[in-house]
Amino acid sequence: MPRRPPRRPARPAADPPPLRGGWVREEDGWVVRSISGTAATKSYRCPGCDQEIPPATPHVVAWPADEPEGTVERRHWHTRCWQRAKR
């Protein structure tokens, strides 16, 4: 009868992978995260210009700093639209 290989112990949950060339920072009460073109796999509607952000387009995601990970108020913005909206 063939022997089974020994069971591997369960791996602990790993930290999320680092952003690929991106950054996260707080700006005027908002958490802002950059999204690289390779990480952008879906299309979104920019609230600044109401135009589509197509897949593979670098952009930013912003949510209120007091909201954990921005699950409700998280919005994807064109980088230029976000910069304009901050003024």
C-alpha positions as CSV (number, residue, x, y, z in Angstrom):
1,M,0.0,0.0,0.0
2,P,1.5,3.4,-1.0
3,R,2.3,5.8,1.8
4,R,0.7,9.3,2.0
5,P,3.0,12.3,2.3
6,P,2.8,14.0,5.7
7,R,0.3,16.8,6.1
8,R,1.7,20.3,5.9
9,P,0.7,22.6,8.8
10,A,-1.7,25.3,7.9
11,R,-0.1,28.5,6.9
12,P,-1.0,31.6,9.0
13,A,-2.9,34.3,7.1
14,A,-0.5,36.5,5.2
15,D,-0.5,40.2,5.1
16,P,-2.0,41.6,1.9
17,P,0.5,41.9,-0.9
18,P,2.3,45.3,-1.2
19,L,1.0,47.8,-3.7
20,R,2.8,47.4,-7.0
21,G,4.5,50.8,-7.4
22,G,1.6,52.5,-5.7
23,W,1.1,54.6,-2.6
24,V,-1.4,55.2,0.2
25,R,-1.7,58.5,2.0
26,E,-4.1,60.7,3.9
27,E,-5.2,64.0,2.3
28,D,-7.6,66.4,4.0
29,G,-9.6,63.7,5.9
30,W,-9.5,61.2,2.9
31,V,-7.4,58.1,2.5
32,V,-6.1,58.0,-1.1
33,R,-4.6,55.0,-2.8
34,S,-3.0,54.9,-6.2
35,I,-3.9,52.0,-8.5
36,S,-1.5,51.0,-11.2
37,G,-2.6,50.2,-14.7
38,T,-1.7,46.5,-14.3
39,A,-3.8,46.4,-11.1
40,A,-6.8,48.1,-12.7
41,T,-8.9,45.2,-14.1
42,K,-12.4,46.6,-14.1
43,S,-14.0,49.7,-15.4
44,Y,-15.3,52.4,-13.0
45,R,-17.2,55.7,-13.3
46,C,-15.3,58.7,-12.1
47,P,-17.4,61.0,-9.9
48,G,-15.4,64.0,-10.9
49,C,-16.2,64.0,-14.6
50,D,-18.8,61.2,-14.8
51,Q,-16.7,59.5,-17.5
52,E,-15.6,55.8,-17.5
53,I,-12.2,54.8,-16.2
54,P,-11.4,51.8,-18.5
55,P,-9.4,48.8,-17.3
56,A,-5.6,49.1,-17.4
57,T,-5.9,52.9,-16.6
58,P,-3.9,54.1,-13.7
59,H,-6.1,56.1,-11.2
60,V,-6.7,56.7,-7.5
61,V,-9.3,55.4,-5.0
62,A,-10.4,57.6,-2.2
63,W,-12.6,57.1,0.9
64,P,-13.2,59.0,4.2
65,A,-10.4,58.5,6.7
66,D,-12.8,57.6,9.5
67,E,-14.3,54.7,7.4
68,P,-12.3,51.4,7.6
69,E,-11.1,50.5,4.1
70,G,-13.9,52.7,2.6
71,T,-16.4,49.9,2.1
72,V,-19.3,52.3,1.6
73,E,-17.9,55.6,0.4
74,R,-14.9,54.3,-1.7
75,R,-14.8,56.0,-5.1
76,H,-12.4,55.5,-8.1
77,W,-11.2,58.8,-9.6
78,H,-9.1,59.8,-12.6
79,T,-5.9,61.2,-11.0
80,R,-6.5,64.6,-12.6
81,C,-10.1,64.7,-11.5
82,W,-9.1,64.0,-7.9
83,Q,-6.4,66.7,-8.0
84,R,-9.0,69.2,-9.4
85,A,-11.6,68.2,-6.8
86,K,-9.1,68.9,-3.9
87,R,-8.8,72.6,-5.0
